[in-house]
Amino acid sequence: MPLKIYKRGEIYHYRGKVAGRRLRGTTGTANREIAEQIANRAEARAYKSDLHGPETVLRFTDAVATYRKAGKSDRFLLKLVDHFKETLVSKITAGTIRQAAIDLYPNASAATRNRQVIVPTQAIINHCAELEMCPIIRVRRFKVEKVEKIPVTWEWVQKFKAHSKPHLGALAMFMFLTGARISEAIAVQWEDVDFKSQTVLIRQTKIGEERRAHLPPELVVALANLKRVKGRGVFWYESRRHCWMVWMTACKRAGIPALSFHACRHGFATAMLRAGYDPVTVAKRGGWKTARHVFETYGHANEDLTITESLTGTQVTQFPSPIQETPVKSS
């Protein structure tokens, strides 16, 4: 039975049964002639899908809609949809995805191209593949040169706090002791903090979820002594850009390495791993999506050759402090 169009308000919609499947949808137009053409095209696509397989009609926009309907993150999708548009997924190859990464981010690093194009595009297509709508695709990532980053330590945080304003020092403590990203930390409001249970609600911007983190006693004291400003979050700053200069100034004043905001999160993971906690626990407490990411990114080998003495109960030499490794550059 061919699809029939009907009006709902000013807009035409279509419905009917094609190849044993019920179809219904909107044409998005008040023009009857155009609406009929759109309904005919939807009918033709349904027949083609039935005869030759769903992959012959699956467009990238359809794949994205299916991906989002499953509750997946929409991070980075806007540029991808604008780039691939109505392209059939069957025409999108590993090569075209890599080229899209170069076209969309011509001056970006390999890591950015991987994270913002290859990973989400592959995830969208492979989600549809799981639903048997198209074949699985595998895309080779751009090679990323691994740079050894110095993590923040508790000693670093204490020196930083001693030479910065209360809300800035508390911010450093918060990121180190909860593993929060800078964007998550400055988004914290006072209603998110529960002093009674010593917890805080952190909205995880990167993975689109929320988690409750524990507030150690030192952090509870630091937060409780902060001045509350109407219309501002716990740490006052509206964006990372607003606190970058004062952050760097505090590092210089304290005579410690000028480490980034993310070094605090890095320090949380590194300290937890060195304390003997497994990557699964670290990932859960710090809001990482997978334990593998924690292990591969934040796991550092202890270079002390005498570490094997721990097998017989002998005390092992501690890891050297990063504070002794990287001097602050004078301006």
C-alpha positions in Angstrom: 0.0 0.0 0.0 1.6 3.3 -1.1 2.3 6.0 1.5 -0.5 8.5 1.9 0.0 12.1 2.9 -2.2 14.0 5.3 -2.1 17.4 7.0 -1.5 18.0 10.6 -1.8 21.7 11.1 -0.1 23.4 8.2 2.5 20.6 7.6 2.0 17.4 5.6 2.9 14.1 7.1 2.9 10.6 5.5 2.0 7.1 6.7 1.4 3.7 5.3 2.9 0.2 5.0 5.8 -0.6 2.7 7.5 -4.0 2.3 5.7 -5.2 5.4 6.9 -2.3 7.5 4.8 0.6 8.8 6.2 4.0 8.0 5.2 7.4 9.2 6.9 10.7 9.4 6.7 14.4 8.5 7.6 16.0 5.2 8.4 19.3 6.9 6.5 21.3 4.2 3.1 22.8 3.7 3.4 22.4 -0.1 1.4 19.3 -1.2 3.4 18.7 -4.4 6.7 18.7 -2.5 5.2 16.6 0.3 4.1 13.9 -2.3 7.7 13.8 -3.7 9.1 13.4 -0.2 6.7 10.6 0.6 7.5 8.9 -2.7 11.2 9.1 -1.9 10.7 7.6 1.5 8.7 4.8 -0.1 11.4 4.1 -2.6 14.0 4.0 0.1 12.0 1.5 2.1 11.7 -0.8 -0.9 15.4 -0.5 -1.7 16.3 -1.3 1.9 14.1 -4.3 1.8 15.5 -5.6 -1.5 19.1 -4.8 -1.2 19.8 -4.3 2.6 19.6 -1.3 4.9 23.1 -0.3 4.2 22.1 0.8 0.6 19.9 3.6 2.0 21.5 4.5 5.3 22.6 8.2 5.2 25.1 9.7 7.7 22.3 11.9 9.1 20.2 8.8 9.7 23.1 7.1 11.4 23.6 10.2 13.7 19.9 10.2 14.5 20.0 6.5 15.5 23.1 7.1 17.6 21.5 10.1 19.5 18.2 8.2 19.9 20.2 5.6 21.9 21.2 8.3 24.3 24.8 8.6 23.1 26.8 11.8 23.5 26.4 14.6 20.9 29.9 16.0 21.6 31.7 16.9 18.3 28.7 15.8 16.2 27.7 19.2 14.8 30.8 19.6 12.6 30.6 15.9 11.4 26.9 16.3 10.3 27.7 19.5 8.5 30.6 17.7 6.7 29.1 14.4 5.7 25.5 15.6 5.5 23.4 13.1 3.4 26.3 11.0 2.4 25.5 7.3 2.3 27.3 5.5 5.1 28.3 2.8 2.6 30.3 5.5 0.8 32.2 6.6 3.9 35.5 4.8 4.1 38.4 4.9 6.6 40.2 7.1 4.1 37.4 9.6 3.8 37.1 9.8 7.6 40.8 10.5 8.0 40.6 13.1 5.2 37.6 14.7 7.0 39.7 15.1 10.1 42.3 17.0 8.1 39.7 19.1 6.4 37.8 20.0 9.5 40.9 20.6 11.7 43.7 21.6 9.4 45.9 23.1 12.1 45.0 20.7 14.9 47.1 18.0 16.5 46.8 14.3 15.7 45.2 13.8 19.1 42.5 16.4 18.4 41.8 14.9 15.0 41.5 11.4 16.5 39.3 12.6 19.4 37.0 14.9 17.5 36.6 13.2 14.1 37.8 9.6 13.9 36.5 8.4 17.3 32.9 9.8 17.1 32.5 9.0 13.4 33.6 5.4 13.9 31.3 5.2 17.0 28.3 6.4 15.0 28.8 3.9 12.2 29.6 1.0 14.4 26.5 1.7 16.6 24.4 1.2 13.4 26.5 -1.9 12.6 25.5 -3.4 15.9 21.9 -2.9 14.8 22.7 -4.7 11.5 22.2 -1.5 9.4 25.6 -1.4 7.9 29.1 -3.1 8.1 31.6 -2.3 10.9 34.3 0.2 10.0 37.8 0.4 11.4 39.8 3.6 11.1 43.5 3.9 11.7 44.2 6.7 14.1 46.8 9.5 13.5 50.0 8.8 15.3 50.2 10.7 18.6 53.6 11.5 20.1 53.3 10.6 23.7 54.7 13.4 25.9 55.5 12.6 29.5 53.5 15.0 31.7 54.4 15.9 35.2 51.5 15.3 37.7 50.7 17.6 40.5 51.5 16.2 44.0 49.9 17.0 47.4 53.1 18.9 48.3 52.7 21.0 45.1 49.1 21.8 46.0 50.0 22.9 49.5 52.7 25.3 48.3 50.3 26.6 45.6 47.6 27.2 48.2 50.0 29.0 50.5 50.8 31.6 47.8 47.3 32.1 46.2 43.9 33.6 47.2 41.6 31.2 49.2 39.3 30.4 46.3 42.2 29.7 43.9 44.0 27.5 46.4 40.7 25.6 47.1 40.2 25.1 43.4 43.6 23.4 43.1 42.9 21.2 46.1 39.5 20.4 44.7 40.8 19.2 41.3 43.6 17.2 42.9 41.5 15.5 45.6 38.4 14.7 43.4 40.0 14.3 39.9 37.6 17.0 38.5 38.4 18.7 35.2 38.8 22.5 35.3 35.4 22.9 33.5 33.7 20.6 36.0 35.3 22.3 39.0 34.3 25.9 38.0 30.8 24.7 37.3 30.2 23.5 40.9 27.6 25.5 42.7 27.1 25.7 46.5 23.9 23.6 46.2 26.1 20.8 44.8 28.2 20.6 48.0 26.9 18.5 50.9 29.1 19.2 53.9 27.1 16.8 56.1 27.9 13.8 53.9 31.2 15.3 52.7 30.3 14.8 49.1 30.0 17.0 46.0 28.0 16.5 42.8 30.2 16.8 39.8 28.7 17.2 36.3 31.1 15.4 34.0 31.1 17.6 30.9 33.3 15.3 28.8 31.1 12.2 29.1 27.8 13.8 29.8 27.2 12.1 33.2 27.2 13.0 36.9 29.1 11.5 39.8 29.4 12.1 43.5 32.9 12.6 44.8 34.1 12.4 48.4 35.5 15.6 50.1 38.5 14.8 52.3 38.6 16.7 55.6 41.3 19.2 54.3 39.1 20.1 51.4 35.9 20.4 53.6 37.8 23.0 55.7 39.0 24.9 52.7 35.5 25.0 51.1 33.8 25.9 54.3 36.0 29.0 54.7 35.4 30.4 51.3 33.4 33.6 50.9 30.2 33.1 49.0 29.5 35.5 46.1 25.9 35.8 44.8 25.6 34.7 41.2 28.9 32.9 41.1 30.0 29.3 41.6 32.0 28.0 44.5 35.3 29.0 42.9 34.1 32.3 41.5 35.6 31.9 38.0 33.4 31.8 34.9 35.8 30.0 32.6 39.3 28.6 32.5 40.5 31.6 30.6 39.5 33.9 33.6 41.8 32.1 36.0 44.7 31.0 33.8 46.8 34.2 34.4 46.3 34.2 38.2 47.0 30.4 38.3 50.4 30.9 36.5 51.2 33.9 38.8 50.5 31.8 41.9 52.9 29.1 40.6 55.7 31.6 40.0 55.1 33.2 43.4 55.3 29.8 45.1 58.5 28.9 43.3 56.9 25.6 42.0 56.6 24.2 38.4 54.0 26.1 36.3 51.8 23.0 35.9 48.4 23.1 34.1 44.9 22.7 35.5 44.8 19.2 34.0 48.0 18.3 35.9 45.8 18.2 39.1 43.6 15.6 37.5 46.7 13.8 36.3 48.1 14.0 39.9 44.9 12.5 41.3 45.2 9.4 39.0 48.9 9.0 39.5 48.7 9.3 43.3 45.9 6.8 43.5 47.7 4.3 41.3 50.9 4.7 43.3 49.0 4.3 46.5 48.1 0.8 45.2 44.5 1.3 44.0 43.6 -0.5 40.9 42.7 1.3 37.6 39.0 0.3 37.8 38.7 2.0 41.2 40.7 5.1 40.1 38.5 5.4 36.9 35.3 5.2 39.0 36.4 7.7 41.7 37.8 10.1 39.1 35.2 9.9 36.4 37.1 8.3 33.6 35.0 6.2 31.2 37.4 3.2 31.2 40.0 1.8 33.4 42.2 1.2 30.3 42.4 4.9 29.7 43.6 5.4 33.3 46.2 2.7 33.0 47.6 3.8 29.6 47.5 7.5 30.3 48.4 7.9 33.9 50.4 4.7 34.8 54.1 5.5 35.3 56.8 3.0 35.9 58.9 3.3 39.0 62.5 3.6 37.8 63.9 2.6 41.2 65.8 -0.7 40.5 65.5 -1.7 44.2 61.7 -1.9 44.0 62.0 -5.7 43.9 63.0 -5.6 47.6 59.4 -5.0 48.4 58.8 -8.7 47.6 60.6 -9.6 50.8 58.9 -6.8 52.9 61.7 -4.3 52.6 60.6 -0.6 52.4 60.7 0.7 48.8 62.2 4.0 47.8 59.5 6.6 47.2 58.9 8.2 43.8 60.8 11.4 43.4 58.8 14.6 43.7 58.1 16.5 40.4 58.8 19.7 42.3 62.5 18.9 42.1 62.4 18.0 38.4 61.1 21.1 36.6 62.2 24.6 37.6 59.9 27.6 37.0 61.0 29.7 34.0 61.6 33.3 34.9 59.7 35.9 32.9 
